[in-house]
Amino acid sequence: MFDQRQTVDRALSLLSAALEASASGPYEIIVIGGAALSILGLGVRPTKDIDVLGLRGMSADSRELVVVKHKPLPAPLLGAAAQVADALGLDREWLNAGPADLLDQGLPEGFEQRLKAESYGARLTVWLPARQDLICFKAYAAADTGIGRHTEDLLALQASCDELLAGALWARSQDPSEAFLEMLVGLLRYFGCDDAAEAIGHG
């Protein structure tokens, strides 16, 4: 369990050290979820794991850096993560590619250009989304799971109705079903964004 930024930082620093000891990497990972909020100082709730969206790599035409899907994560990275789990008493899945399927339908426009880097040593760089992109991910997750940690994160992010509407519109690209649309409308109404709920409901 990661209850504050220091514990997240410690685990990631040890991960970099384990990679160096095994001559693996370097790796550049894109982290989202509660751990990303913690590192960026945008949220303080405990989180049990670190969600990796993908690895940073070159596009097929080698013209730009993009987020590359890796599910599962590369074996050397998972091996180093297992060592950290043993050292800190963490769950074996503390570093996981759970959200990687979000890449299948596309990320918010301009996502890659807004990423911010945090170095954890010679073998590990963590890339973090911009606040507006975290709101998109959290709107999708909150609509899908209901009131709970994801709505808490949206409150911590102080998302405005306009930002929640933008997040909901992106979430629709992930799940265009009518049932999910109703969940998004309910989420917007929960936050008091009735005009946004009307806009997406009739969009």
N, C-alpha and C positions, 0 to 999 in steps of 0.2 A: 504494500500500500504506500502510495506517495502522498504525504500529507502537506507538503510545502515544496517550494521551488528547490530548496537545498537538497532534498532527497532525490528529486528528479535529476538535478545537476550531478549529484554524486554517482547515481547509477550510470548516467551517460558518460561521465569521465572514466569510470571503471570499465565501461564497455570499450572505449577507445584504447585504454591500456591493455585490455585483453586481446584486442585486435592486433595491437603492436607486438605483443608477446608471441603471438602465433604467426606473425608476418602476414596478416590478412588485411585486405582493404587497400587503400582507404575507401570508405563509403560515405555517400552523401544521401541522407534520408530526409523525407518530407514528413514531418510530424503534425498531426491535427489532434482534435479532441481536448480533453481536460489538461493533458500534459502541456500542450501548446499554449493554452491559456495561462498556465502556471509560469512557464518560462517567460512569456511576454508580460507577466504582471497584470493580466486581465481577469484572473480568476483565482480563487483560493481554496476551492473545495477539494477534498481528497480524491484521488483517482487510483484505480488498482493497476492500470497498465499504461503503456505508451503506444498509441495507435500510429502506425506508419502507413501513409497513403501510397508511397512508392519511393523509388530511388531517382535521384537526379541524373540524367544522362543525355546523350545527344539524340536528336531526331533522326529519322531514317535517312534524310538527305544530308545529315551532319552540318546543318546550317544554324541550328539553335538548340539551346538546352531545354529539355522538357522533362515532365514527370513520367517515369517508366514504371509500369506495373510489374511487381514481383510478389507473387502469391503462390507458394510461401516465400519468405525472405531467403536470400542466399544462405547456404549451409554454413559458411564460415562466420557469418554475422549471427546466426542462430546459435552456433557453438559458443561464441564469445558471450552471447546473452545468457546462455545456460550457466556459464562460470559466474557471471554477475549475480544471477538468481541464487546460486549456492552461497555466495559470499555475503549477500545482504538478506537472505531469507525471503526472497520474492517468489511469486508464482512463476512457474516455468514459462508461462505465456506472457510475461510482463512486456515483452517487445513483440508486437504482432502486426500482421498485415490485414487485420480485420476490415478496414475501410477501403481496401484496394479496389473493390468492385465499383466504387464511385467513378473510377476512371473510364469505365465501359461506355458511359453515356456522355462523358465530357465534363470538364471543370468549368467554373465560372470564367467568363471571358477575361483575359489578361492576368489570370492566376499566376502563371510562372513569372511574369515580370514583377509581381508585387512581393515575391518571396523574400524573406529576410534570413540571413545566415547567422548561426551561432556555432563557433568552433569549440569542440570538446577534446582537442588534442590533434596529433598528427594524423590519426586514422579515422576520425569521425567528424563530419560536419552535419549539423541539424538545420534544416531549412523550415521556416515557420510561415504560415499564411498571414496575409494582412487581415485586419479586423473585419473588413467587409466580407471576406471569404469565409472566415470562421462563422460569421452570422449565417451565411448560406448553408454551411454544413449543419449548424445547430438547428436551423429552421427545419431542415429535412428530417433530422433525427428526432426533434421534439414532436413534429407532426406524426411521425411514425410510431413513437413510443408513448406519447401522452405526457401529462404533467409529471415532472421529476427533475433529474439532474440536468437534462438538456434545457428545460425552461429556466432552471436556476442559472445556467451559463448565459442564456440570452439576457437575463436580468443583469448579470455581472457585466456583460458587454454593453449594457445600456443601449440596446438596439432601439432605434426610432421606428415608427410605423413605416416610413418610407424604406428603411433598411430591411425591415421584416418582409415587406412586400417584395423587394428585390430578391431576398432569400427564398421566399415562397415561389416566385416565378422560376428561379433556377431549380428548385426542388421538383417542380413540375416536369422538368426535362429528365429527371431521374425516374419519376413514376407518373405517367400521364393519366392514370386511371381515375374514374369518377369518385371511387371510394377514397382515394388519397386526396383528391381535391377537397372533399368534405372535411378531411382531417386538417388540411391547411387552413381552410376557412375557420374551423373551430379554433385553431392555434391563434390566428390573427384576432379573433374575437376575444380570446382569453387575455390577450395583451391590450385590449381596448381599442384595437385598430379596426373599427367597423367599416370605415371607408375603404381601407385596403382589402378587407374581406369581401366587400361588395365588388370591388374592382377585379379581384381574381376569380370570384364566383361567377362573374358574367364575362370573363375574358375568353 
